[in-house]
């Protein structure tokens, strides 16, 4: 379903504020649900704004800006820290991929040596 324009939202609330119609009549007049009219009235009371709230939708990020600052400090302190060690130090419960993406977003390099010995080519 499409988001209601700000103009329609303002007209719905103007009609409600005028007190001429019931919420049900307003909903029918503007071809929206009664629930939408109720939510719009509540949103204005609670937040003082009537715009769409898309920015509040979805899953909240696990790695916050505070975590990112700490992540940067940990990498600057010891650049060879593994992802598992970073996750433990930050006390996060997220995937290693999430930490890797956070490092990439910060522009920090992630080039770690595996736990196997370095292969050396013997001199001939």
Backbone as CSV, one residue per row, in Angstrom:
resi,resn,N_x,N_y,N_z,CA_x,CA_y,CA_z,C_x,C_y,C_z
1,UNK,0.843,-1.181,0.000,0.000,0.000,0.000,0.885,1.239,0.000
2,UNK,0.503,2.231,-0.765,1.278,3.458,-0.900,1.147,4.326,0.350
3,UNK,2.172,5.095,0.603,2.182,6.014,1.732,1.312,7.218,1.395
4,UNK,0.574,7.682,2.381,-0.257,8.865,2.170,0.615,10.107,2.059
5,UNK,0.268,10.975,1.131,1.028,12.212,0.971,0.792,13.120,2.177
6,UNK,1.699,14.043,2.371,1.587,14.982,3.480,0.339,15.844,3.339
7,UNK,-0.031,16.166,2.103,-1.229,16.967,1.843,-2.491,16.252,2.339
8,UNK,-2.617,14.974,2.011,-3.795,14.196,2.452,-3.815,14.101,3.971
9,UNK,-2.652,13.878,4.567,-2.574,13.792,6.030,-3.050,15.099,6.674
10,UNK,-2.607,16.219,6.119,-3.009,17.518,6.660,-4.512,17.740,6.505
11,UNK,-5.049,17.330,5.365,-6.491,17.517,5.132,-7.317,16.624,6.052
12,UNK,-6.846,15.411,6.309,-7.552,14.508,7.237,-7.590,15.132,8.625
13,UNK,-6.452,15.621,9.082,-6.400,16.206,10.421,-7.156,17.526,10.504
14,UNK,-7.166,18.295,9.441,-7.936,19.549,9.432,-9.423,19.241,9.567
15,UNK,-9.860,18.221,8.865,-11.271,17.817,8.936,-11.610,17.323,10.346
16,UNK,-10.683,16.560,10.934,-10.896,16.048,12.293,-10.932,17.202,13.297
17,UNK,-10.008,18.150,13.143,-9.948,19.291,14.059,-11.182,20.187,13.955
18,UNK,-11.771,20.248,12.764,-12.980,21.068,12.584,-14.154,20.483,13.364
19,UNK,-14.110,19.171,13.618,-15.150,18.528,14.412,-16.466,18.340,13.685
20,UNK,-16.476,18.470,12.369,-17.710,18.343,11.600,-18.070,16.884,11.324
21,UNK,-17.046,16.036,11.206,-17.288,14.640,10.851,-16.714,13.710,11.912
22,UNK,-17.210,12.489,11.918,-16.643,11.459,12.783,-15.388,10.910,12.111
23,UNK,-14.620,10.154,12.864,-13.416,9.550,12.282,-13.779,8.585,11.165
24,UNK,-14.867,7.865,11.339,-15.318,6.919,10.319,-15.706,7.653,9.032
25,UNK,-16.402,8.774,9.167,-16.803,9.559,7.995,-15.579,10.145,7.285
26,UNK,-14.603,10.573,8.067,-13.370,11.115,7.482,-12.647,10.029,6.701
27,UNK,-12.605,8.827,7.264,-11.945,7.698,6.595,-12.615,7.401,5.261
28,UNK,-13.932,7.388,5.250,-14.668,7.123,3.997,-14.462,8.239,2.989
29,UNK,-14.445,9.470,3.467,-14.295,10.617,2.571,-12.950,10.600,1.843
30,UNK,-11.888,10.227,2.561,-10.544,10.235,1.973,-10.086,8.855,1.494
31,UNK,-10.990,7.889,1.521,-10.710,6.526,1.047,-9.510,5.890,1.752
32,UNK,-9.482,6.040,3.070,-8.458,5.395,3.894,-9.174,4.590,4.971
33,UNK,-8.429,3.778,5.681,-9.046,2.979,6.730,-9.249,3.825,7.987
34,UNK,-10.162,3.370,8.800,-10.409,4.029,10.077,-9.149,3.949,10.939
35,UNK,-8.460,2.833,10.853,-7.214,2.667,11.597,-6.177,3.708,11.207
36,UNK,-6.115,4.050,9.930,-5.156,5.056,9.472,-5.475,6.411,10.081
37,UNK,-6.733,6.744,10.135,-7.146,8.019,10.734,-6.767,8.032,12.212
38,UNK,-7.035,6.937,12.910,-6.706,6.845,14.336,-5.194,6.938,14.545
39,UNK,-4.426,6.218,13.726,-2.965,6.243,13.862,-2.409,7.631,13.597
40,UNK,-2.975,8.330,12.645,-2.523,9.673,12.315,-2.777,10.637,13.475
41,UNK,-3.932,10.523,14.089,-4.272,11.374,15.237,-3.336,11.075,16.406
42,UNK,-3.107,9.778,16.668,-2.207,9.381,17.755,-0.775,9.833,17.485
43,UNK,-0.324,9.707,16.254,1.038,10.106,15.897,1.236,11.590,16.155
44,UNK,0.243,12.384,15.798,0.353,13.832,16.019,0.397,14.148,17.510
45,UNK,-0.411,13.427,18.301,-0.415,13.659,19.752,0.920,13.267,20.375
46,UNK,1.421,12.103,19.973,2.625,11.546,20.569,3.900,12.252,20.122
47,UNK,4.035,12.469,18.801,5.284,12.968,18.253,5.250,14.424,17.815
48,UNK,4.057,14.941,17.594,3.955,16.317,17.131,4.225,16.477,15.650
49,UNK,4.331,15.388,14.929,4.547,15.437,13.477,3.616,14.431,12.810
50,UNK,3.381,14.661,11.523,2.426,13.787,10.830,3.019,13.118,9.597
51,UNK,4.298,13.308,9.380,4.954,12.710,8.211,5.071,11.194,8.348
52,UNK,5.397,10.515,7.249,5.576,9.066,7.298,6.755,8.691,8.196
53,UNK,6.670,7.535,8.818,7.694,7.103,9.763,8.500,5.929,9.225
54,UNK,8.876,5.968,7.957,9.633,4.872,7.358,10.989,4.689,8.024
55,UNK,11.573,5.775,8.488,12.899,5.686,9.092,12.881,4.892,10.391
56,UNK,11.720,4.636,10.946,11.614,3.865,12.181,11.358,2.387,11.915
57,UNK,11.125,2.044,10.674,10.785,0.663,10.344,12.043,-0.187,10.231
58,UNK,11.856,-1.471,10.354,12.951,-2.407,10.132,13.719,-2.765,11.391
59,UNK,14.681,-3.601,11.185,15.490,-4.101,12.274,16.489,-3.031,12.725
60,UNK,16.643,-2.911,14.018,17.576,-1.942,14.569,19.000,-2.486,14.440
61,UNK,19.969,-1.642,14.140,21.338,-2.121,13.949,21.937,-2.661,15.244
62,UNK,22.657,-3.768,15.132,23.330,-4.360,16.288,24.592,-3.581,16.619
63,UNK,25.297,-3.162,15.590,26.542,-2.419,15.788,26.224,-0.927,15.713
64,UNK,26.238,-0.298,16.863,25.872,1.112,16.981,27.095,1.999,16.721
65,UNK,26.908,3.306,16.587,28.055,4.208,16.428,29.053,4.101,17.586
66,UNK,28.563,3.833,18.754,29.440,3.654,19.916,30.338,2.423,19.728
67,UNK,29.740,1.337,19.209,30.523,0.137,18.911,31.570,0.428,17.834
68,UNK,31.192,1.219,16.839,32.121,1.539,15.757,33.329,2.316,16.272
69,UNK,33.076,3.250,17.193,34.180,4.007,17.785,35.124,3.074,18.539
70,UNK,34.543,2.164,19.281,35.349,1.194,20.043,36.096,0.265,19.088
71,UNK,35.441,-0.119,18.013,36.053,-0.987,17.004,37.281,-0.305,16.397
72,UNK,37.138,0.957,16.065,38.255,1.726,15.505,39.418,1.777,16.503
73,UNK,39.098,2.013,17.777,40.134,2.087,18.812,40.846,0.740,18.971
74,UNK,40.095,-0.344,18.935,40.698,-1.672,19.073,41.636,-1.990,17.914
75,UNK,41.227,-1.624,16.709,42.055,-1.889,15.531,43.310,-1.012,15.555
76,UNK,43.176,0.238,15.976,44.345,1.110,16.052,45.333,0.623,17.109
77,UNK,44.793,0.064,18.181,45.641,-0.426,19.270,46.391,-1.686,18.848
78,UNK,45.667,-2.602,18.200,46.265,-3.871,17.784,45.646,-4.281,16.458
79,UNK,46.364,-4.058,15.398,45.806,-4.227,14.053,45.611,-5.676,13.633
80,UNK,46.224,-6.625,14.327,46.081,-8.023,13.914,45.003,-8.770,14.694
81,UNK,44.090,-8.045,15.294,42.997,-8.656,16.036,42.066,-9.392,15.078
82,UNK,41.646,-10.582,15.454,40.735,-11.352,14.602,39.304,-10.887,14.811
83,UNK,38.443,-11.284,13.918,37.032,-10.918,14.038,36.417,-11.490,15.306
84,UNK,36.784,-12.711,15.648,36.254,-13.346,16.863,36.689,-12.551,18.093
85,UNK,37.945,-12.123,18.113,38.441,-11.338,19.240,37.741,-9.976,19.314
86,UNK,37.486,-9.380,18.172,36.763,-8.100,18.150,35.347,-8.266,18.688
87,UNK,34.694,-9.330,18.235,33.318,-9.583,18.698,33.298,-9.793,20.207
88,UNK,34.263,-10.525,20.731,34.339,-10.773,22.172,34.624,-9.480,22.928
89,UNK,35.548,-8.685,22.425,35.909,-7.427,23.090,34.739,-6.446,23.129
90,UNK,33.939,-6.458,22.075,32.782,-5.554,22.014,31.560,-6.105,22.734
91,UNK,31.637,-7.381,23.130,30.522,-8.074,23.793,29.253,-8.050,22.939
92,UNK,29.450,-8.355,21.670,28.332,-8.376,20.727,27.887,-9.809,20.461
93,UNK,26.628,-9.943,20.094,26.095,-11.225,19.663,25.629,-11.066,18.227
94,UNK,26.589,-10.998,17.343,26.280,-10.840,15.928,27.215,-11.741,15.136
95,UNK,26.990,-11.801,13.848,27.825,-12.644,12.997,29.174,-11.977,12.746
96,UNK,30.126,-12.794,12.356,31.443,-12.268,12.012,31.353,-11.409,10.747
97,UNK,30.413,-11.758,9.885,30.199,-10.973,8.670,29.770,-9.549,9.011
98,UNK,28.939,-9.406,10.037,28.490,-8.072,10.443,29.672,-7.218,10.907
99,UNK,30.583,-7.832,11.625,31.758,-7.095,12.081,32.657,-6.754,10.898
100,UNK,32.808,-7.700,9.987,33.616,-7.451,8.788,33.030,-6.283,7.978
101,UNK,31.721,-6.243,7.827,31.075,-5.154,7.090,31.244,-3.820,7.817
102,UNK,31.183,-3.851,9.152,31.393,-2.623,9.931,32.809,-2.101,9.724
103,UNK,33.786,-3.010,9.675,35.167,-2.609,9.411,35.290,-1.974,8.026
104,UNK,34.639,-2.586,7.051,34.682,-2.062,5.685,34.039,-0.683,5.612
105,UNK,32.924,-0.512,6.327,32.227,0.776,6.341,33.097,1.872,6.952
106,UNK,33.899,1.488,7.933,34.802,2.438,8.576,36.060,2.689,7.739
107,UNK,36.230,1.892,6.692,37.405,2.041,5.851,38.649,1.426,6.456
108,UNK,38.444,0.550,7.432,39.583,-0.103,8.077,39.921,-1.385,7.332
109,UNK,41.198,-1.620,7.072,41.571,-2.830,6.340,41.435,-4.069,7.216
110,UNK,41.137,-5.153,6.581,41.067,-6.418,7.299,41.863,-7.423,6.497
111,UNK,43.107,-7.560,6.863,43.963,-8.513,6.179,44.683,-9.285,7.265
112,UNK,44.140,-10.395,7.634,44.670,-11.169,8.744,45.304,-12.451,8.247
113,UNK,46.321,-12.879,8.953,46.982,-14.123,8.636,46.203,-15.262,9.262
114,UNK,46.061,-16.352,8.561,45.364,-17.521,9.087,46.198,-18.176,10.179
115,UNK,45.632,-19.114,10.878,46.313,-19.748,12.000,47.364,-20.768,11.567
116,UNK,47.527,-20.967,10.287,48.544,-21.904,9.802,49.863,-21.158,9.650
117,UNK,50.976,-21.860,9.732,52.278,-21.181,9.580,52.419,-20.576,8.185
118,UNK,53.227,-19.532,8.126,53.478,-18.866,6.858,54.300,-19.797,5.975
119,UNK,53.895,-19.920,4.732,54.666,-20.771,3.825,55.874,-19.992,3.315
120,UNK,57.022,-20.618,3.413,58.253,-19.947,2.987,58.854,-20.749,1.841
121,UNK,59.391,-20.031,0.927,60.061,-20.683,-0.185,61.540,-20.807,0.212
122,UNK,62.046,-22.000,0.151,63.428,-22.234,0.548,64.375,-21.641,-0.495
123,UNK,65.478,-21.121,0.000,66.476,-20.561,-0.919,67.178,-21.694,-1.654
124,UNK,67.432,-21.462,-2.892,68.140,-22.469,-3.692,69.484,-21.985,-4.134
